[in-house]
Amino acid sequence: MLSCIVPSGIRKVSDRFKSTFKDCGINYSVACALFALYLFAKTSLSEVVRCCPWTPSVSTLSRAVAKFDGNRFMRRLQRSILRRFKHRLNANDFAYAVDDTDNPKFGKLMHGVGRWHGSKGGYTGQKILVLVLIDIKRNIALPIHYAFATKKADPCYLSLIDQTTRLLGECLALGYPALPVVADSWFDSSHLMIALDGMGLTFAGELKSRRKIRGTAAPRAARVSISDFFKNEIKVSVLASPNVEPLKIQGHAGRRPRKIMAERVGMINGYPSPMKIMAVYNDRHDATVFAYYASTDRQMSGAKLWSLSRARWTIATMFRDLKQNLSFGRLPWTGKGAADLAACLPFALYVSIREEAKEVWDLDVQGCTSLGSRLSRIREEALDSSVNLIAANPSHRVIKSLRVRRLASRLRQKPRVTPAAKDSSYQSLARRA
């Protein structure tokens, strides 16, 4: 994507983090260039320098990347999200969710790179743990913290469960309220549930299907498989999601999709107290369970637990948007600063475009509710401004700089930033033209 003029949205977002960048020794023009890299879905510093002639050189940007402080940046982002939602954050409308995402990469010097097992099998790269704030009614996840998974051989090793409690503890210390914590079955850990109890938080997540359950707290009570625990249990029907529109299929008009579930109180190994456990089925006559869920809050209704578990899927949607539209984690640069920057800047852009489309990006959101459609409009407006500038003033210094940076003879090299009038390659090109 070509951009000869700095988009006003980038200026506004960079203004918001100006003091944070300044504390890291990064100036304003460099901050704008780094945000442009992710706004236009570039994957390297050379790409953004070639397409945005107003950016500094690759060398200047690379020095800035090494100085980036992810912790300082995320604290600033966390405070801005907290200020925006502070008076609306309640356990009925919001929850925390945690999940990890695969970021394949190669290179021994890359921060956090190792051999991991993901949803699609083994891979080499980074495993990134992300904590989000979920707006349940709007089905939107906003990233508020993250961490890179570490191997046991690492001197700073923490398991993902311990990383999760650390991230939540830091957010609570900043002023975030106690909300339910939603997770998939990978985080089905009594160690995590006990840690959340200590922080005043409720666990509401999926259980592994191989779990053993006790019906009572008696020490000698028999432990049975979770499938046997729900055998012959009474099933009830609840709304699949309170936010789902009624069906418009002929013969079903006005009906909302529903799920079948059974609820019991039981105990899992390692957790000292009884908890609400729920089995969810697609149909009342199904013998096969869709999934099992549990909450450490025994007063939580099955419908509430189900709605929380469905809201967790918004974090998967967020990962898809970040990777497909904002080049999340794609910067091929070594060091911790580069790894942090490749996560933090997409997070900030994601939150801004989702929550501030009108005030920051001057977007009419009617007809473009998805992140991809909003980004397409922002990019097309930037391209339109560039075309108008080229047509109106082809001798503008920015246009001359663009010609030098996009010399075909330097496609596999760093782009030049020498003014066009002084560049011998450009002069010979101009004479031939």
C-alpha positions as CSV (number, residue, x, y, z in Angstrom):
1,M,0.0,0.0,0.0
2,L,1.4,3.4,-1.1
3,S,1.2,6.3,1.4
4,C,2.9,9.6,0.5
5,I,1.1,11.4,3.3
6,V,1.0,10.3,7.0
7,P,-2.6,9.2,7.7
8,S,-4.2,11.4,10.4
9,G,-5.2,8.3,12.4
10,I,-1.5,7.3,12.7
11,R,-0.6,10.8,13.9
12,K,-3.4,10.6,16.6
13,V,-2.4,7.1,17.8
14,S,1.3,8.1,17.9
15,D,0.4,11.2,19.8
16,R,-1.2,9.0,22.4
17,F,1.9,7.0,22.9
18,K,4.4,9.9,22.3
19,S,5.7,10.0,25.9
20,T,6.1,6.2,26.0
21,F,8.1,6.2,22.8
22,K,10.2,9.2,24.1
23,D,11.1,7.3,27.3
24,C,12.5,4.6,25.0
25,G,14.5,7.1,23.0
26,I,12.2,6.8,19.9
27,N,11.2,10.0,18.2
28,Y,7.7,10.9,16.8
29,S,8.5,10.3,13.1
30,V,9.9,6.9,13.8
31,A,6.8,6.0,15.9
32,C,4.5,7.0,13.0
33,A,6.6,4.9,10.6
34,L,6.4,1.8,12.9
35,F,2.6,2.1,13.2
36,A,2.4,2.5,9.4
37,L,4.3,-0.8,9.1
38,Y,1.4,-2.7,10.8
39,L,-1.4,-0.5,9.5
40,F,-0.4,-1.3,5.9
41,A,0.3,-5.0,6.8
42,K,4.0,-4.8,5.9
43,T,6.3,-7.6,7.0
44,S,9.7,-5.8,7.1
45,L,11.2,-2.4,7.6
46,S,12.4,-2.2,4.0
47,E,8.8,-2.7,2.8
48,V,7.4,0.3,4.7
49,V,10.3,2.5,3.7
50,R,9.7,1.7,0.0
51,C,6.0,2.4,0.3
52,C,6.0,5.4,2.6
53,P,8.5,8.0,1.5
54,W,8.0,10.1,4.6
55,T,9.5,7.5,6.9
56,P,13.1,7.6,8.1
57,S,15.7,5.1,6.8
58,V,15.8,1.4,7.5
59,S,18.8,1.9,9.8
60,T,17.1,4.5,11.9
61,L,14.0,2.3,12.3
62,S,16.1,-0.8,13.2
63,R,17.9,1.2,15.9
64,A,14.5,2.3,17.3
65,V,13.1,-1.3,17.3
66,A,16.0,-2.5,19.5
67,K,15.1,0.3,22.1
68,F,11.4,-0.6,22.3
69,D,10.0,-1.4,25.8
70,G,7.0,-3.6,25.6
71,N,6.1,-3.4,29.3
72,R,6.0,0.4,29.3
73,F,3.9,0.4,26.1
74,M,1.3,-2.1,27.4
75,R,0.9,-0.3,30.7
76,R,-0.1,2.8,28.6
77,L,-2.5,0.7,26.5
78,Q,-4.0,-0.9,29.6
79,R,-4.7,2.4,31.3
80,S,-6.4,3.8,28.1
81,I,-8.7,0.7,27.9
82,L,-9.4,0.9,31.6
83,R,-10.4,4.6,31.4
84,R,-12.7,3.9,28.4
85,F,-14.6,1.2,30.2
86,K,-14.0,1.9,33.9
87,H,-17.6,2.8,34.8
88,R,-19.1,-0.1,32.8
89,L,-16.9,-3.0,33.8
90,N,-19.2,-5.5,35.6
91,A,-19.3,-9.3,35.7
92,N,-22.6,-9.5,33.7
93,D,-21.2,-7.7,30.6
94,F,-17.4,-8.3,30.7
95,A,-15.0,-11.1,31.4
96,Y,-11.3,-11.9,31.0
97,A,-10.2,-14.6,28.6
98,V,-6.8,-16.1,28.1
99,D,-5.4,-18.2,25.2
100,D,-2.1,-18.8,23.4
101,T,-1.4,-18.4,19.7
102,D,1.2,-19.9,17.4
103,N,3.6,-17.5,15.7
104,P,5.9,-19.6,13.4
105,K,9.4,-18.1,13.1
106,F,12.9,-19.3,12.3
107,G,16.3,-18.1,13.6
108,K,18.2,-19.0,16.8
109,L,18.5,-15.3,17.8
110,M,14.8,-14.6,17.6
111,H,13.3,-13.9,21.0
112,G,11.2,-16.8,22.4
113,V,11.7,-19.1,19.5
114,G,11.5,-22.8,20.2
115,R,9.9,-26.0,19.2
116,W,6.2,-26.0,20.3
117,H,3.1,-28.0,19.9
118,G,0.1,-26.1,18.5
119,S,-3.4,-26.8,17.4
120,K,-2.1,-27.9,14.0
121,G,0.8,-30.0,15.3
122,G,4.5,-29.1,16.0
123,Y,6.0,-25.9,14.8
124,T,9.1,-23.8,15.3
125,G,8.6,-20.2,16.4
126,Q,7.0,-18.3,19.3
127,K,4.1,-19.2,21.5
128,I,2.4,-16.0,22.7
129,L,0.0,-16.0,25.7
130,V,-2.6,-13.2,25.4
131,L,-5.0,-11.9,28.1
132,V,-8.0,-10.1,26.8
133,L,-11.0,-8.2,28.1
134,I,-14.2,-9.5,26.5
135,D,-17.2,-7.3,25.9
136,I,-19.8,-10.0,26.0
137,K,-22.7,-8.0,24.6
138,R,-20.8,-6.8,21.6
139,N,-18.7,-10.0,21.1
140,I,-15.4,-8.1,21.0
141,A,-12.1,-9.0,22.7
142,L,-9.6,-6.3,23.5
143,P,-6.0,-7.3,24.3
144,I,-4.7,-6.0,27.7
145,H,-1.6,-8.1,28.3
146,Y,0.7,-10.7,26.8
147,A,3.8,-12.9,27.4
148,F,6.1,-15.1,25.4
149,A,6.1,-18.8,26.5
150,T,9.5,-20.0,27.7
151,K,11.1,-23.4,27.8
152,K,12.1,-25.2,31.0
153,A,15.8,-24.8,30.2
154,D,15.3,-21.0,30.2
155,P,16.5,-19.4,33.5
156,C,13.4,-17.2,33.6
157,Y,11.0,-20.2,32.9
158,L,7.4,-19.9,34.0
159,S,4.7,-22.3,32.9
160,L,1.8,-20.8,30.9
161,I,-0.4,-21.3,34.0
162,D,2.0,-19.2,36.1
163,Q,2.3,-16.7,33.3
164,T,-1.5,-16.4,33.3
165,T,-1.7,-15.6,37.0
166,R,1.1,-13.0,36.6
167,L,-0.6,-11.2,33.8
168,L,-3.9,-11.1,35.7
169,G,-2.2,-9.9,38.9
170,E,-0.5,-7.0,37.1
171,C,-3.8,-5.9,35.5
172,L,-5.7,-6.1,38.9
173,A,-2.9,-4.1,40.5
174,L,-3.5,-1.4,37.8
175,G,-7.1,-1.1,38.8
176,Y,-9.0,-3.7,36.7
177,P,-11.9,-5.2,38.5
178,A,-12.6,-8.8,39.5
179,L,-14.3,-10.5,36.6
180,P,-14.8,-14.2,35.5
181,V,-11.8,-15.7,33.8
182,V,-12.7,-17.8,30.7
183,A,-10.3,-20.3,29.1
184,D,-10.3,-23.5,27.0
185,S,-9.5,-27.0,28.2
186,W,-5.8,-26.5,28.0
187,F,-6.0,-24.2,31.0
188,D,-8.1,-26.8,32.9
189,S,-5.7,-26.7,35.9
190,S,-6.6,-26.9,39.6
191,H,-3.4,-24.9,40.2
192,L,-4.9,-22.0,38.1
193,M,-8.2,-22.3,39.8
194,I,-6.7,-22.0,43.3
195,A,-4.5,-19.1,42.2
196,L,-7.6,-17.3,40.8
197,D,-9.4,-17.9,44.1
198,G,-6.6,-16.1,45.9
199,M,-7.0,-13.1,43.6
200,G,-10.8,-13.0,44.1
201,L,-11.5,-14.2,40.5
202,T,-13.9,-16.8,39.3
203,F,-12.8,-19.5,36.9
204,A,-15.3,-20.4,34.1
205,G,-13.8,-22.6,31.5
206,E,-13.8,-25.8,29.6
207,L,-12.9,-29.1,31.2
208,K,-11.0,-31.9,29.6
209,S,-13.2,-34.9,28.7
210,R,-10.9,-37.3,30.5
211,R,-11.4,-35.6,33.9
212,K,-12.4,-37.7,36.9
213,I,-15.1,-36.3,39.1
214,R,-16.2,-37.0,42.7
215,G,-19.9,-36.3,43.6
216,T,-19.2,-35.4,47.2
217,A,-16.3,-34.0,49.3
218,A,-16.0,-37.2,51.3
219,P,-12.3,-38.3,51.1
220,R,-13.2,-41.9,50.1
221,A,-15.9,-40.9,47.5
222,A,-15.4,-42.8,44.3
223,R,-14.0,-40.9,41.3
224,V,-15.7,-41.6,38.1
225,S,-15.2,-40.4,34.5
226,I,-16.9,-37.2,33.7
227,S,-19.1,-39.0,31.1
228,D,-20.4,-41.4,33.8
229,F,-20.9,-38.5,36.1
230,F,-23.6,-37.1,33.8
231,K,-25.1,-40.5,32.8
232,N,-28.9,-40.4,33.1
233,E,-28.8,-36.8,34.3
234,I,-31.8,-34.5,33.5
235,K,-31.2,-32.3,30.5
236,V,-32.6,-28.8,30.1
237,S,-32.8,-26.4,27.2
238,V,-31.3,-22.9,27.3
239,L,-30.6,-20.1,24.8
240,A,-27.4,-20.7,22.8
241,S,-26.5,-17.1,23.2
242,P,-28.5,-14.1,24.4
243,N,-26.9,-12.0,21.6
244,V,-27.9,-14.2,18.7
245,E,-30.6,-12.9,16.4
246,P,-33.9,-15.0,16.2
247,L,-33.9,-17.5,13.3
248,K,-35.5,-16.3,10.1
249,I,-35.8,-19.7,8.5
250,Q,-39.3,-20.6,7.2
251,G,-41.2,-22.4,10.0
252,H,-38.8,-21.2,12.7
253,A,-39.3,-17.5,12.5
254,G,-38.8,-15.7,15.9
255,R,-37.1,-18.7,17.5
256,R,-33.7,-18.4,19.0
257,P,-31.1,-21.2,18.7
258,R,-30.9,-23.3,21.9
259,K,-28.5,-25.7,23.5
260,I,-29.2,-28.7,25.7
261,M,-27.3,-29.1,29.0
262,A,-27.1,-30.9,32.3
263,E,-25.7,-29.4,35.5
264,R,-24.3,-30.9,38.6
265,V,-22.0,-30.0,41.6
266,G,-18.9,-32.0,41.8
267,M,-15.2,-32.0,42.7
268,I,-12.1,-32.4,40.5
269,N,-8.8,-33.7,41.7
270,G,-6.5,-31.0,43.2
271,Y,-9.2,-28.4,43.9
272,P,-10.5,-28.4,47.5
273,S,-14.1,-27.2,47.0
274,P,-17.1,-28.3,45.0
275,M,-17.8,-26.5,41.8
276,K,-20.5,-26.1,39.2
277,I,-20.0,-28.6,36.3
278,M,-22.0,-28.7,33.1
279,A,-22.3,-31.0,30.1
280,V,-23.5,-29.5,26.9
281,Y,-25.2,-31.4,24.1
282,N,-26.3,-30.4,20.6
283,D,-29.6,-32.3,20.9
284,R,-31.6,-33.7,23.8
285,H,-31.2,-37.3,22.5
286,D,-27.5,-37.1,21.9
287,A,-25.3,-39.6,23.7
288,T,-22.1,-37.7,22.7
289,V,-21.3,-34.5,24.6
290,F,-20.4,-31.3,22.8
291,A,-18.2,-30.1,25.7
292,Y,-17.8,-30.0,29.5
293,Y,-17.6,-26.7,31.4
294,A,-17.0,-25.8,35.0
295,S,-17.1,-22.7,37.3
296,T,-15.7,-22.2,40.7
297,D,-18.8,-20.1,41.4
298,R,-21.5,-22.7,42.3
299,Q,-24.2,-20.0,42.1
300,M,-23.4,-19.3,38.4
301,S,-26.3,-20.5,36.2
302,G,-25.7,-22.9,33.4
303,A,-26.9,-20.3,30.9
304,K,-24.4,-17.8,32.2
305,L,-21.6,-20.3,32.1
306,W,-22.5,-21.2,28.5
307,S,-22.6,-17.6,27.4
308,L,-19.1,-17.0,28.9
309,S,-17.7,-20.1,27.1
310,R,-19.2,-18.9,23.8
311,A,-17.8,-15.4,24.4
312,R,-14.3,-16.9,24.7
313,W,-14.3,-17.5,20.9
314,T,-13.9,-13.8,20.4
315,I,-10.3,-14.1,21.2
316,A,-9.8,-16.6,18.3
317,T,-11.5,-14.0,16.0
318,M,-9.1,-11.4,17.4
319,F,-6.1,-13.6,16.6
320,R,-7.3,-14.1,13.1
321,D,-7.8,-10.3,12.5
322,L,-4.4,-9.5,13.9
323,K,-2.6,-12.1,11.8
324,Q,-4.5,-11.5,8.5
325,N,-4.8,-7.7,8.6
326,L,-2.1,-6.3,11.0
327,S,1.0,-8.5,10.4
328,F,0.9,-9.5,14.1
329,G,4.3,-10.9,15.1
330,R,5.7,-10.8,11.5
331,L,8.7,-8.4,12.0
332,P,11.8,-10.6,11.1
333,W,14.1,-8.8,13.5
334,T,16.0,-10.3,16.4
335,G,15.9,-9.3,20.0
336,K,13.2,-8.8,22.6
337,G,12.5,-5.3,21.5
338,A,11.5,-6.4,18.1
339,A,9.4,-9.3,19.4
340,D,7.5,-7.0,21.8
341,L,7.0,-4.3,19.1
342,A,5.6,-6.9,16.7
343,A,2.9,-7.7,19.3
344,C,2.2,-4.3,21.0
345,L,1.7,-2.1,18.0
346,P,-0.8,-4.4,16.3
347,F,-2.6,-4.5,19.7
348,A,-2.8,-0.7,19.9
349,L,-4.0,-0.4,16.3
350,Y,-6.6,-3.1,16.8
351,V,-8.1,-1.4,19.9
352,S,-8.1,2.0,18.2
353,I,-9.7,0.9,15.0
354,R,-12.3,-1.2,16.9
355,E,-13.2,1.4,19.5
356,E,-12.3,4.8,18.0
357,A,-13.2,4.4,14.3
358,K,-14.9,7.8,14.2
359,E,-13.0,10.0,16.6
360,V,-9.5,8.8,15.6
361,W,-9.8,7.4,12.1
362,D,-12.7,9.5,10.9
363,L,-14.5,6.5,9.6
364,D,-18.2,6.1,8.9
365,V,-18.6,2.6,10.4
366,Q,-22.0,2.0,8.7
367,G,-21.5,-1.0,6.4
368,C,-18.0,-1.7,7.7
369,T,-18.3,-3.3,11.1
370,S,-15.4,-5.9,10.7
371,L,-11.8,-4.9,11.3
372,G,-10.9,-5.9,7.7
373,S,-13.5,-3.7,6.1
374,R,-12.4,-0.7,8.2
375,L,-8.7,-1.3,7.4
376,S,-9.6,-1.5,3.7
377,R,-11.2,1.9,3.8
378,I,-8.3,3.5,5.7
379,R,-5.8,2.1,3.2
380,E,-7.8,3.1,0.2
381,E,-8.1,6.7,1.6
382,A,-4.3,6.7,2.1
383,L,-3.8,5.5,-1.5
384,D,-6.3,8.1,-2.9
385,S,-4.4,10.9,-1.1
386,S,-1.1,9.6,-2.5
387,V,-2.5,9.5,-6.1
388,N,-3.9,13.0,-5.8
389,L,-0.5,14.3,-4.6
390,I,1.4,12.6,-7.4
391,A,-1.0,13.9,-10.0
392,A,-1.1,17.5,-8.6
393,N,2.6,17.9,-7.9
394,P,4.9,15.3,-9.4
395,S,8.0,17.3,-8.6
396,H,7.2,17.3,-4.8
397,R,10.2,16.3,-2.7
398,V,8.2,13.4,-1.3
399,I,7.6,12.0,-4.8
400,K,11.2,12.4,-5.6
401,S,12.1,10.5,-2.5
402,L,9.5,7.8,-3.4
403,R,11.2,7.3,-6.8
404,V,14.6,6.8,-5.3
405,R,13.3,4.3,-2.6
406,R,11.5,2.2,-5.3
407,L,14.4,1.9,-7.7
408,A,14.0,-1.5,-9.4
409,S,17.8,-2.0,-9.2
410,R,17.7,-2.1,-5.4
411,L,14.8,-4.5,-4.9
412,R,16.9,-7.0,-3.0
413,Q,18.8,-4.3,-1.1
414,K,17.9,-1.7,1.5
415,P,16.1,1.2,-0.2
416,R,17.9,4.5,-0.7
417,V,16.9,7.6,1.2
418,T,19.2,10.0,-0.7
419,P,17.2,12.9,-2.2
420,A,16.4,12.2,-5.8
421,A,18.2,15.2,-7.2
422,K,21.5,14.0,-5.7
423,D,21.1,10.3,-6.6
424,S,23.1,9.3,-9.6
425,S,20.9,6.2,-10.3
426,Y,17.8,8.4,-10.4
427,Q,19.5,11.0,-12.6
428,S,20.4,8.4,-15.2
429,L,16.9,7.0,-15.0
430,A,15.4,10.5,-15.5
431,R,17.7,11.2,-18.5
432,R,16.6,7.9,-20.2
433,A,12.9,8.9,-19.6
